[in-house]
Every structure is written in C-alpha cells, then in structure tokens.
C-alpha cells in the first residue's frame, strides 16, 4: 500500500483496514481550486494537516465546500518536495483518543502545494497568479511566533529583512518579505480584498502578522519601491484584514508507535529528516480535542467554516478565549510540565500526570492561581476547558508529546503564560500577588532548567530557545551543592529577575524576586532537590 492517487485506487483495500477515505471527487475539487482558489495556507506543518485540512475535508465530504486548500511552505522547501508531492499531497491523520482507540483518515483536501521561493520563477509565478485571483478570500498562517519576527534575540534587524527593505518586492528573501510581495501582487492586480489570518499559537497573532507586513510596505514606500497606495491598502481593513484567532490542538511530531501501526497495515512509509532538520512523514498524529476561534473580519467573504466546528466571533471575544487558554487553562500548565518534566527525566507529558507532585502543581496553577482572573468568553467555558485539559487531554497516554518539545522557546512564553496572571493580580482589589506560590516556582524551575542538569545530576541538552545564549551565562557558575543561597541567587540573577520581556513583569516591582530566588536556592541544594522542593510547596 502506498499513499498516492494510484495507491488509493483500490478503495476496498484501505477501507478493510479501517481507513476513512475522502467522499468527494478530488479531481473535480482540484480543478475548481486551481481555477478559483479560496483559501491558501502558509506553513505546511503537522497542525495544518491534522486540523485545518481535516475541517475542509469534512466540509467537502458534506458538500458544503467545493474547493480545497493550497499549502505553501516557506521555511523548509523539502517538506513539499519530499513529503507532500511524492504522495500527491495526500496525508494520513491519525487521531489518538484517550480511550485508546484511533481514527485513521486519508486527508485529500490539500489539492495543490507551492514553495515560497522568489528565486524559483515557476513556483513564485504560480503564487502571484493565485494572489491575483478574485476568488481568493483568505491566506492563513501556522509559521510559529518566531516566523513573524523581523529581529533576532538581541533586537537587531535580521540580515535578510534588512536586505529586503532595500530591494524590490519580487527579490524578497525573508519569509514575511515574500508574503508582503505576494500581497503587493494582489494590490497591483486591482486592489483586491483578502483576510490575512494568523492561526499561530501566540497572543494577538493578527497584530504580529500586520506589524511585520506593514513594516515591509512602509519601508518599501520610503524607498520608492512601492507607491503609498500599497501602504494604504495594507492599513485599510476594508481591503486587507488581519483577524485575531485562538487555536488549540496538540499535534506532536509523528511518532514511531503510530508509524508501526501504519506499517502493520502494509503501508509504505518513508519519513524524512530534511537538511534543515524538519522531521516529516506522510502521516500526522494528534489528539481529538480541537478549538479554533477567529475574529469574523473577512473583506472578501469566507467559507462556511462554522459548519466544520470553527467559531467566528468579535475581536474582544477572541481575546478573552486566547487569554483563557494561553494565560491560564492550558499553556501555563504545559510549560510547568515541560520545565519540571525535563528536570525530573520524563520523556512523555502524559506520564507526568501520574506524578502526584506534578499533577498537583498544574492543578493548583490552573484552578487556584489562574482561574480567579479568567474572564469567561461566553463561547467556551473556562472551567469546562480546564477540566478537559487536566482530566483528558494532558493525561492521554496515547499522545506521544514530550516535555522537551514543549520546553522549546520557553523564554518567549513565560511573559504571556504567567506574566498576564500576575498583572491581573496586581490590578485586582480582591487578590494579592503574594498569594501566588506555584507560578514563581515555575519561574525558579526554568532558571534551574537553564543549568542543563537534571535532578540526578545528569547533563541534558536544553530545547531550542532564541535567548539561550543570553540567559544561560547567569547560571553558568552555579553548582548543585548547596552553595547557592537565596541572597546569592538574587544578586546573580537580578538582571534576569527584572526582565519584563521574559517574565512579563519586573519581579522586583511585584515583590516576587525574593520568592523566586529562594525557590531557586532550594532547587540547587543537591541531587534530589527538585523533587524535595516540589514536595514541600505543592502540598
């Protein structure tokens, strides 16, 4: 069995082994999409294939939609060349349910793939053709929060961005520079409207995309490379909108255990590690739960995606949902488990929920410290959401998610995932920041994590983080021998503890620096100190 148009010809072979096949005429959908594209998506990664592509597939099956998706990859071209196209853009979505059952669905809704390469005349020419189409309603993005940044960890303009500011749009080399160039092509084709929809897991994602695109429009205009009309176009929501959204679906790296299941079915699978380090396979594995809430701002109309379970609402409600999830009900719990999971030698998030101290840690952060400051968005219940997270989603033993994956870019996450809660306590007349016990313990745990030595004294490799080289020197000379005191930790870490960009607040100003420094000293008392400190404070 091989996943391709030809390989799927024998439908009985696939259905007999439990695979759910597309229920629409894919050739007809492909032709309609290429002629009148409606939705293009930047970032051909796992969550896109497991979530957005699956939603479109269901709506195609039901006859709600008659066009599919065009996937665009701009970071790692080999994802398209070595994973998508050899399988005729099909993929397998494996849903791992908490009860141990799985669904195996052949996803065929991605009917065209493009490479975001301005040096490739054929690929970029096709993209400009797509962006010139009247029918195009939305361009969505899952390129990670880093994808929108035009500067490095030190705040310096990235080299490719600086070069792009000086060059004509068609010569752009940076990711957002190329996106802005395509938007310029749409402007030149008749100032056609479009929604540019970030679906990345970051706060006010639409604003991040807008800021990056507008920077290019503004700089190009300053240099006479585009006219003022393009800047006006980007800044007029009647033509170009940048809606906010909140997305939530855990989609780990394709797992070997899932690969083994598919191989037992007789599937010919060839996972690829690209030269850029991406691990891609013709299948994705994900949890059953999923949420996507989007600000309903689409100047050229939009597909009826609400019929596929997506929630469209106003910006204020999206903001409330996003804060509920990112600041309280999921993301902070994940980060707490990631930091302490790495320190305690765990390699599965689900296994951590069997650890009494870690389970109590996240329950307290969520229900006790976080939930009191959550504003109910109305469209999703915060209590019900966190109940599902704690009791079903994170403990799901069939989800191969790891603390090491979630620990990636932690320096970029703490400010939102915990800092916003601290700010809410500071602003409240009824709550006292001094009552927060375990959020500062997570901060101290991250500082202990930067030492790259686990609770048994074994070295480990920290996950990628743009500030790793900046922050690790603060703990480089510290030892796990009890020599670190609360006072010495506070002095050595003072600059970090005052860093609002990392923690969201100046920990000295909110009266939390002493607590964090004290916890850190306890966490470094020797082997087993992490476990002992958790036992002491989570009870």
C-alpha positions as a printed NumPy array, in Angstrom:
array([[  0.   ,   0.   ,   0.   ],
       [  1.339,   3.386,  -0.991],
       [ -0.309,   6.7  ,  -0.192],
       [ -0.931,   8.317,  -3.579],
       [ -3.654,   8.768,  -6.163],
       [ -2.736,   5.455,  -7.769],
       [ -2.272,   3.713,  -4.438],
       [ -5.75 ,   4.725,  -3.286],
       [ -7.421,   3.329,  -6.394],
       [ -8.17 ,   0.073,  -4.577],
       [-10.533,   1.604,  -2.032],
       [-11.559,  -1.739,  -0.595],
       [ -8.001,  -2.467,   0.467],
       [ -7.911,   0.723,   2.52 ],
       [-11.405,   0.613,   3.993],
       [-10.945,  -3.014,   5.044],
       [ -8.107,  -1.863,   7.278],
       [-10.134,   0.884,   8.886],
       [ -9.111,   3.907,   6.847],
       [-11.679,   6.654,   6.257],
       [-11.42 ,   7.838,   2.66 ],
       [-12.39 ,  11.163,   1.05 ],
       [-16.029,  11.129,  -0.085],
       [-15.764,  13.689,  -2.89 ],
       [-14.482,  13.875,  -6.437],
       [-10.929,  15.027,  -5.763],
       [-10.091,  15.646,  -9.407],
       [-13.083,  17.949,  -9.699],
       [-12.199,  19.741,  -6.458],
       [ -8.576,  20.129,  -7.59 ],
       [ -9.602,  21.685, -10.894],
       [-12.029,  24.067,  -9.197],
       [ -9.415,  25.086,  -6.633],
       [ -6.725,  25.807,  -9.19 ],
       [ -9.119,  27.902, -11.247],
       [-10.771,  29.726,  -8.348],
       [ -8.684,  29.368,  -5.179],
       [-10.415,  30.435,  -1.968],
       [ -8.005,  29.535,   0.84 ],
       [ -4.213,  29.347,   0.819],
       [ -2.213,  28.393,   3.887],
       [  1.382,  29.244,   4.766],
       [  3.156,  26.639,   6.894],
       [  2.655,  23.062,   5.732],
       [  3.279,  21.516,   9.132],
       [  1.508,  18.941,  11.257],
       [ -1.208,  21.06 ,  12.869],
       [ -2.338,  22.305,   9.465],
       [ -2.702,  18.774,   8.122],
       [ -4.381,  17.48 ,  11.291],
       [ -6.737,  20.409,  11.879],
       [ -7.473,  22.895,   9.099],
       [ -7.105,  20.326,   6.309],
       [ -9.32 ,  17.872,   8.209],
       [-12.025,  20.524,   8.687],
       [-12.012,  21.275,   4.957],
       [-12.091,  17.554,   4.193],
       [-15.223,  17.099,   6.316],
       [-16.936,  20.036,   4.603],
       [-16.008,  18.695,   1.186],
       [-17.473,  15.337,   2.182],
       [-20.704,  17.076,   3.202],
       [-20.876,  19.176,   0.039],
       [-20.595,  22.44 ,   1.985],
       [-17.385,  23.341,   0.108],
       [-16.401,  22.663,  -3.478],
       [-12.792,  23.89 ,  -3.355],
       [ -9.875,  22.635,  -1.324],
       [ -6.69 ,  24.029,   0.159],
       [ -3.432,  25.237,  -1.343],
       [ -0.497,  24.662,   1.003],
       [  2.527,  26.957,   0.852],
       [  5.828,  26.204,   2.556],
       [  8.386,  28.956,   3.018],
       [ 10.727,  27.7  ,   5.725],
       [ 11.714,  24.231,   4.552],
       [ 11.041,  23.555,   0.872],
       [ 11.849,  19.848,   1.268],
       [  8.622,  19.354,   3.234],
       [  6.801,  19.879,  -0.052],
       [  9.371,  18.226,  -2.285],
       [  9.983,  15.095,  -0.215],
       [  6.779,  14.565,   1.752],
       [  3.795,  16.201,   0.066],
       [  4.361,  15.787,  -3.649],
       [  5.588,  12.157,  -3.643],
       [  2.207,  11.32 ,  -2.072],
       [  0.157,  13.512,  -4.424],
       [ -0.425,  15.866,  -1.462],
       [ -2.34 ,  13.199,   0.478],
       [ -1.629,  12.567,   4.135],
       [ -2.958,  10.309,   6.872],
       [ -4.4  ,  11.884,  10.001],
       [ -4.269,   9.552,  12.99 ],
       [ -6.431,  10.72 ,  15.887],
       [ -5.266,   9.301,  19.213],
       [ -8.185,   9.128,  21.629],
       [ -7.911,   8.932,  25.383],
       [ -9.817,   5.62 ,  25.415],
       [ -7.078,   4.015,  23.315],
       [ -8.98 ,   3.904,  20.054],
       [ -7.702,   5.601,  16.909],
       [ -9.197,   7.02 ,  13.749],
       [ -7.178,   6.759,  10.543],
       [ -8.316,   9.275,   7.942],
       [ -6.895,   9.848,   4.468],
       [ -6.768,  13.628,   4.025],
       [ -7.117,  14.731,   0.416],
       [ -8.316,  18.303,   0.86 ],
       [ -4.867,  19.763,   0.137],
       [ -5.007,  19.734,  -3.637],
       [ -2.062,  21.942,  -4.568],
       [  1.28 ,  22.744,  -2.965],
       [  3.608,  25.669,  -3.602],
       [  7.084,  26.649,  -2.485],
       [  7.589,  30.21 ,  -1.272],
       [ 10.797,  30.801,  -3.216],
       [ 11.161,  34.115,  -5.041],
       [ 14.192,  32.722,  -6.894],
       [ 12.052,  29.977,  -8.436],
       [ 10.194,  31.624, -11.32 ],
       [  7.685,  28.807, -11.727],
       [  6.808,  28.488,  -8.035],
       [  6.662,  32.208,  -7.265],
       [  4.913,  32.931, -10.542],
       [  2.18 ,  30.479,  -9.63 ],
       [  1.807,  32.101,  -6.219],
       [  1.472,  35.556,  -7.77 ],
       [ -1.163,  34.137, -10.119],
       [ -3.093,  32.733,  -7.134],
       [ -2.877,  36.047,  -5.271],
       [ -4.235,  37.892,  -8.29 ],
       [ -7.43 ,  35.805,  -8.334],
       [-10.74 ,  37.489,  -7.422],
       [-11.862,  34.31 ,  -5.673],
       [ -9.112,  34.295,  -3.028],
       [-10.699,  35.063,   0.326],
       [ -8.077,  34.176,   2.9  ],
       [ -4.424,  33.412,   3.463],
       [ -3.825,  31.696,   6.797],
       [ -0.596,  31.018,   8.658],
       [  0.922,  28.494,  11.051],
       [  4.565,  29.516,  10.852],
       [  5.202,  29.782,  14.638],
       [  5.509,  33.036,  16.542],
       [  9.153,  33.345,  15.503],
       [  8.051,  33.45 ,  11.875],
       [  6.641,  36.961,  12.308],
       [  9.74 ,  38.409,  13.931],
       [ 11.918,  40.717,  11.869],
       [ 14.659,  40.892,  14.518],
       [ 16.922,  38.464,  16.334],
       [ 17.009,  37.786,  20.068],
       [ 19.094,  40.925,  20.595],
       [ 16.571,  43.122,  18.807],
       [ 18.737,  43.534,  15.725],
       [ 17.127,  43.519,  12.28 ],
       [ 17.62 ,  40.153,  10.61 ],
       [ 20.041,  40.283,   7.696],
       [ 17.547,  39.007,   5.133],
       [ 14.958,  41.528,   6.334],
       [ 17.403,  44.443,   6.163],
       [ 18.331,  43.401,   2.622],
       [ 14.683,  43.048,   1.621],
       [ 13.889,  46.558,   2.829],
       [ 16.375,  47.835,   0.247],
       [ 15.2  ,  45.643,  -2.63 ],
       [ 12.171,  45.391,  -4.89 ],
       [  9.385,  43.1  ,  -3.593],
       [  9.963,  40.407,  -6.231],
       [ 13.514,  39.905,  -4.922],
       [ 12.47 ,  39.374,  -1.291],
       [ 14.297,  36.584,   0.557],
       [ 12.827,  36.734,   4.063],
       [  9.619,  34.84 ,   4.815],
       [  7.382,  37.828,   5.551],
       [  9.106,  39.811,   2.808],
       [  7.914,  37.228,   0.3  ],
       [  4.418,  37.229,   1.832],
       [  4.326,  41.028,   1.533],
       [  5.474,  40.729,  -2.081],
       [  2.525,  38.438,  -2.847],
       [  0.169,  40.856,  -1.159],
       [  1.65 ,  43.591,  -3.319],
       [  0.911,  41.44 ,  -6.375],
       [ -2.724,  41.294,  -5.226],
       [ -2.751,  45.069,  -4.81 ],
       [ -1.347,  45.565,  -8.304],
       [ -3.939,  43.162,  -9.727],
       [ -6.696,  45.58 ,  -8.737],
       [ -6.509,  46.265,  -5.025],
       [ -8.42 ,  43.062,  -4.303],
       [ -9.607,  42.354,  -0.749],
       [ -8.282,  39.498,   1.393],
       [ -8.094,  38.316,   5.005],
       [ -4.591,  37.539,   6.27 ],
       [ -5.317,  35.144,   9.134],
       [ -2.62 ,  34.112,  11.564],
       [ -3.589,  30.85 ,  13.217],
       [ -0.431,  30.541,  15.26 ],
       [ -0.478,  29.854,  18.959],
       [  0.504,  33.301,  20.173],
       [ -1.196,  36.31 ,  21.689],
       [ -2.853,  38.784,  19.314],
       [ -1.409,  36.868,  16.39 ],
       [ -3.137,  39.034,  13.807],
       [ -1.348,  42.107,  15.126],
       [  2.011,  40.348,  14.828],
       [  1.336,  39.477,  11.195],
       [  0.09 ,  43.003,  10.472],
       [  3.116,  44.642,  12.084],
       [  5.512,  42.518,  10.044],
       [  3.727,  43.039,   6.719],
       [  3.214,  46.741,   7.343],
       [  6.914,  47.159,   8.112],
       [  7.749,  45.944,   4.615],
       [  5.078,  48.091,   2.976],
       [  6.28 ,  51.158,   4.857],
       [  9.987,  50.616,   4.224],
       [  9.427,  49.861,   0.521],
       [  7.337,  53.002,   0.197],
       [ 10.023,  55.121,   1.883],
       [ 12.492,  53.934,  -0.719],
       [ 10.147,  54.445,  -3.654],
       [  9.914,  50.709,  -4.355],
       [  6.096,  50.721,  -3.99 ],
       [  3.591,  53.565,  -4.001],
       [  1.753,  54.986,  -0.995],
       [ -1.379,  53.239,  -2.196],
       [  0.064,  49.877,  -1.123],
       [  0.649,  51.163,   2.405],
       [ -2.927,  52.473,   2.467],
       [ -4.19 ,  49.122,   1.157],
       [ -2.41 ,  47.172,   3.92 ],
       [ -3.794,  49.573,   6.523],
       [ -7.416,  49.564,   5.335],
       [ -9.388,  46.658,   6.875],
       [-11.98 ,  47.048,   4.138],
       [ -9.308,  45.651,   1.806],
       [ -6.817,  43.761,   3.978],
       [ -7.768,  42.431,   7.4  ],
       [ -5.558,  40.762,   9.99 ],
       [ -8.014,  38.925,  12.248],
       [ -7.041,  37.58 ,  15.63 ],
       [ -7.527,  33.89 ,  16.285],
       [ -7.056,  31.29 ,  19.013],
       [ -6.04 ,  27.778,  18.024],
       [ -5.71 ,  24.738,  20.238],
       [ -4.911,  21.203,  19.175],
       [ -1.951,  19.137,  20.372],
       [ -0.133,  17.743,  17.35 ],
       [  3.228,  16.232,  18.285],
       [  5.949,  15.085,  15.919],
       [  4.949,  11.911,  14.015],
       [  5.561,   9.104,  16.486],
       [  7.295,   5.789,  15.889],
       [  4.482,   3.871,  17.625],
       [  1.942,   5.324,  15.191],
       [  4.272,   4.63 ,  12.291],
       [  4.442,   0.99 ,  13.437],
       [  0.635,   0.713,  13.405],
       [  0.502,   2.011,   9.844],
       [  3.318,  -0.267,   8.734],
       [  1.433,  -3.254,  10.14 ],
       [ -1.37 ,  -2.294,   7.77 ],
       [  1.117,  -2.699,   4.927],
       [  1.744,   0.989,   4.296],
       [  4.937,   2.037,   2.587],
       [  6.035,   4.955,   4.774],
       [  9.177,   6.972,   4.275],
       [  9.63 ,   9.608,   6.999],
       [ 12.207,  12.212,   6.025],
       [ 14.585,  14.359,   8.031],
       [ 15.263,  17.335,   5.812],
       [ 18.561,  19.14 ,   5.538],
       [ 17.034,  21.864,   7.714],
       [ 16.221,  19.331,  10.413],
       [ 12.463,  19.013,   9.873],
       [ 11.076,  15.549,  10.613],
       [  8.247,  14.966,   8.168],
       [  6.167,  11.943,   7.346],
       [  3.094,  11.218,   5.237],
       [  1.094,  10.914,   8.458],
       [  0.317,  13.128,  11.446],
       [ -0.846,  12.116,  14.899],
       [ -2.936,  14.34 ,  17.113],
       [ -5.421,  14.463,  19.947],
       [ -9.176,  14.514,  19.434],
       [ -9.862,  17.88 ,  21.101],
       [ -9.557,  20.983,  18.937],
       [-10.589,  24.625,  19.075],
       [-10.233,  27.429,  16.547],
       [-11.866,  30.774,  17.32 ],
       [-11.477,  33.519,  14.71 ],
       [-12.367,  37.194,  14.56 ],
       [-15.009,  37.453,  11.847],
       [-13.309,  40.064,   9.664],
       [-13.178,  38.867,   6.049],
       [-13.411,  41.673,   3.482],
       [-13.792,  39.262,   0.554],
       [-16.167,  36.858,   2.3  ],
       [-15.18 ,  33.473,   3.708],
       [-16.029,  29.777,   3.514],
       [-18.753,  28.473,   5.829],
       [-16.2  ,  27.007,   8.212],
       [-18.511,  27.373,  11.191],
       [-20.244,  24.288,   9.794],
       [-16.984,  22.458,  10.451],
       [-16.801,  23.461,  14.109],
       [-14.806,  26.69 ,  13.879],
       [-16.105,  29.607,  15.946],
       [-16.373,  33.073,  14.389],
       [-16.913,  35.984,  16.715],
       [-15.73 ,  39.515,  17.506],
       [-12.178,  40.538,  18.411],
       [-12.979,  41.069,  22.087],
       [-14.271,  37.511,  22.437],
       [-11.256,  36.061,  20.63 ],
       [ -9.058,  37.966,  23.06 ],
       [-10.918,  36.524,  26.034],
       [-10.673,  32.978,  24.661],
       [ -6.997,  33.419,  23.87 ],
       [ -6.21 ,  34.731,  27.342],
       [ -8.261,  31.95 ,  28.896],
       [ -6.236,  29.304,  27.09 ],
       [ -2.78 ,  30.86 ,  26.824],
       [ -2.654,  32.542,  30.222],
       [ -4.496,  30.028,  32.389],
       [ -6.212,  26.915,  31.157],
       [ -3.621,  25.116,  29.02 ],
       [ -0.373,  26.768,  28.012],
       [  0.893,  27.604,  31.527],
       [  0.208,  24.029,  32.597],
       [  2.153,  22.719,  29.614],
       [  5.108,  24.989,  30.359],
       [  5.17 ,  23.951,  34.02 ],
       [  5.182,  20.288,  32.997],
       [  7.82 ,  20.93 ,  30.342],
       [ 10.298,  22.582,  32.704],
       [  9.893,  20.138,  35.564],
       [  9.5  ,  17.162,  33.25 ],
       [ 12.944,  17.822,  31.794],
       [ 14.43 ,  18.239,  35.262],
       [ 12.866,  15.008,  36.511],
       [ 13.792,  12.914,  33.476],
       [ 10.365,  12.458,  31.894],
       [ 10.02 ,  11.914,  28.157],
       [  6.212,  11.913,  27.942],
       [  3.883,  14.663,  29.093],
       [  1.126,  12.142,  29.792],
       [  3.355,  10.215,  32.215],
       [  3.9  ,  13.378,  34.249],
       [  0.221,  13.442,  35.144],
       [  0.765,  10.203,  37.083],
       [  3.305,  12.042,  39.248],
       [  1.448,  13.324,  42.356],
       [  3.592,  16.445,  42.743],
       [  3.435,  17.429,  39.088],
       [ -0.298,  16.764,  38.884],
       [ -0.9  ,  18.913,  41.953],
       [  1.438,  21.588,  40.539],
       [ -0.607,  22.096,  37.387],
       [ -3.963,  21.726,  39.115],
       [ -3.028,  24.471,  41.567],
       [ -1.646,  26.774,  38.874],
       [ -4.782,  26.285,  36.809],
       [ -7.679,  26.113,  39.244],
       [ -6.353,  28.028,  42.262],
       [ -3.946,  30.651,  40.931],
       [ -5.159,  31.189,  37.375],
       [ -8.905,  30.619,  37.191],
       [ -9.831,  33.509,  39.54 ],
       [ -8.596,  36.068,  36.985],
       [-10.049,  34.456,  33.851],
       [-12.818,  36.348,  32.088],
       [-15.457,  33.959,  30.737],
       [-15.525,  34.486,  26.952],
       [-19.032,  33.04 ,  26.65 ],
       [-18.316,  30.804,  23.656],
       [-16.212,  28.321,  25.689],
       [-16.485,  27.674,  29.447],
       [-13.11 ,  28.171,  31.202],
       [-13.918,  25.609,  33.907],
       [-15.033,  23.015,  31.357],
       [-11.964,  23.748,  29.235],
       [ -9.504,  23.251,  32.074],
       [-11.374,  20.148,  33.267],
       [-10.822,  18.59 ,  29.849],
       [ -7.173,  19.649,  29.807],
       [ -6.351,  18.214,  33.228],
       [ -8.502,  15.086,  33.139],
       [ -8.471,  14.048,  29.477],
       [ -6.055,  15.871,  27.214],
       [ -2.743,  16.016,  29.061],
       [ -3.081,  12.558,  30.695],
       [ -3.902,  10.892,  27.341],
       [ -1.322,   8.042,  27.373],
       [ -1.597,   7.615,  23.631],
       [ -0.375,  11.138,  22.873],
       [  3.39 ,  10.977,  22.263],
       [  4.048,  14.563,  23.31 ],
       [  7.242,  15.368,  25.205],
       [  8.324,  17.959,  27.756],
       [ 11.384,  18.557,  25.596],
       [  9.237,  19.686,  22.649],
       [  7.079,  21.935,  24.792],
       [ 10.143,  23.429,  26.502],
       [ 11.175,  24.973,  23.178],
       [ 11.327,  28.798,  23.282],
       [ 10.321,  28.984,  26.94 ],
       [ 11.895,  32.44 ,  27.306],
       [  9.355,  33.671,  24.758],
       [  6.403,  32.088,  26.568],
       [  6.726,  32.971,  30.244],
       [  5.581,  36.589,  29.88 ],
       [  2.247,  35.615,  28.376],
       [  1.645,  32.302,  30.092],
       [  2.298,  33.61 ,  33.596],
       [  3.015,  37.333,  33.439],
       [ -0.55 ,  38.196,  32.459],
       [ -1.911,  36.42 ,  35.53 ],
       [  0.499,  38.34 ,  37.751],
       [ -0.622,  41.601,  36.132],
       [ -4.245,  40.694,  36.786],
       [ -3.459,  40.066,  40.451],
       [ -1.649,  43.4  ,  40.64 ],
       [ -4.668,  45.188,  39.166],
       [ -7.215,  43.422,  41.364],
       [ -8.628,  44.922,  44.553],
       [ -9.549,  41.472,  45.845],
       [ -6.467,  39.399,  45.005],
       [ -2.957,  39.574,  46.444],
       [  0.103,  38.794,  44.3  ],
       [  1.827,  37.491,  47.434],
       [ -0.638,  34.579,  47.441],
       [  0.876,  33.213,  44.232],
       [  3.061,  30.282,  45.303],
       [  3.489,  27.976,  42.336],
       [  3.763,  30.406,  39.427],
       [  7.01 ,  31.731,  40.958],
       [  8.051,  28.102,  41.465],
       [  7.789,  27.626,  37.696],
       [  9.985,  30.694,  37.164],
       [ 12.557,  29.257,  39.554],
       [ 12.254,  25.894,  37.851],
       [ 13.039,  27.465,  34.481],
       [ 16.132,  29.15 ,  35.922],
       [ 17.176,  25.773,  37.349],
       [ 16.475,  24.199,  33.937],
       [ 18.951,  26.634,  32.36 ],
       [ 21.714,  24.839,  34.254],
       [ 21.073,  21.897,  31.866],
       [ 21.5  ,  19.321,  34.619],
       [ 18.604,  17.163,  35.802],
       [ 17.662,  16.268,  39.375],
       [ 20.004,  13.29 ,  39.334],
       [ 22.946,  15.418,  38.258],
       [ 22.899,  14.245,  34.641],
       [ 23.512,  16.778,  31.875],
       [ 20.803,  17.266,  29.238],
       [ 20.532,  19.397,  26.125],
       [ 18.127,  22.323,  26.59 ],
       [ 15.491,  22.745,  23.909],
       [ 15.985,  25.439,  21.295],
       [ 15.392,  28.968,  22.539],
       [ 16.429,  32.257,  20.901],
       [ 17.658,  33.618,  24.252],
       [ 19.51 ,  30.516,  25.399],
       [ 22.962,  32.013,  24.825],
       [ 21.862,  35.206,  26.559],
       [ 20.359,  33.692,  29.71 ],
       [ 22.499,  30.615,  30.437],
       [ 25.575,  32.652,  31.498],
       [ 23.621,  33.83 ,  34.56 ],
       [ 23.638,  30.288,  35.977],
       [ 26.877,  29.033,  34.415],
       [ 28.899,  29.212,  37.642],
       [ 26.248,  27.816,  39.962],
       [ 26.63 ,  24.351,  41.463],
       [ 24.23 ,  21.726,  42.799],
       [ 25.985,  21.531,  46.133],
       [ 24.01 ,  23.836,  48.409],
       [ 26.376,  26.732,  47.868],
       [ 23.663,  28.871,  46.285],
       [ 21.735,  30.884,  48.833],
       [ 18.625,  32.983,  48.336],
       [ 20.755,  36.097,  48.645],
       [ 23.466,  34.997,  46.225],
       [ 20.83 ,  33.809,  43.736],
       [ 19.017,  37.13 ,  43.952],
       [ 22.243,  39.039,  43.322],
       [ 23.424,  36.836,  40.463],
       [ 20.035,  36.681,  38.777],
       [ 18.95 ,  40.286,  39.449],
       [ 19.116,  41.404,  35.836],
       [ 17.06 ,  38.421,  34.717],
       [ 14.516,  38.767,  37.511],
       [ 13.902,  42.366,  36.477],
       [ 13.461,  41.473,  32.798],
       [  9.856,  42.29 ,  31.888],
       [ 10.291,  40.877,  28.381],
       [ 10.946,  37.442,  29.843],
       [  8.598,  37.356,  32.832],
       [  6.013,  39.895,  31.709],
       [  6.689,  41.951,  34.835],
       [  9.678,  43.159,  36.819],
       [  9.719,  40.535,  39.578],
       [ 11.25 ,  43.06 ,  41.978],
       [  8.449,  45.543,  41.405],
       [  5.724,  42.953,  42.079],
       [  7.504,  41.607,  45.152],
       [  8.238,  38.188,  43.68 ],
       [ 12.019,  38.312,  43.233],
       [ 12.812,  37.11 ,  46.768],
       [ 10.429,  34.181,  46.436],
       [ 11.856,  33.086,  43.091],
       [ 15.445,  33.442,  44.311],
       [ 14.606,  31.457,  47.442],
       [ 12.998,  28.683,  45.47 ],
       [ 15.981,  28.611,  43.11 ],
       [ 18.376,  28.185,  46.017],
       [ 16.334,  25.23 ,  47.272],
       [ 16.203,  23.668,  43.797],
       [ 20.01 ,  23.734,  43.621],
       [ 20.673,  22.249,  47.069],
       [ 21.928,  18.988,  45.551],
       [ 20.728,  15.846,  43.828],
       [ 17.042,  15.282,  44.521],
       [ 16.497,  18.915,  45.454],
       [ 13.983,  19.473,  42.649],
       [ 11.789,  16.654,  43.899],
       [ 12.154,  17.748,  47.501],
       [ 11.243,  21.348,  46.689],
       [  8.165,  20.275,  44.745],
       [  7.029,  18.071,  47.627],
       [  7.499,  20.949,  50.024],
       [  5.478,  23.539,  48.126],
       [  2.754,  21.767,  46.157],
       [  1.146,  20.21 ,  49.23 ]])
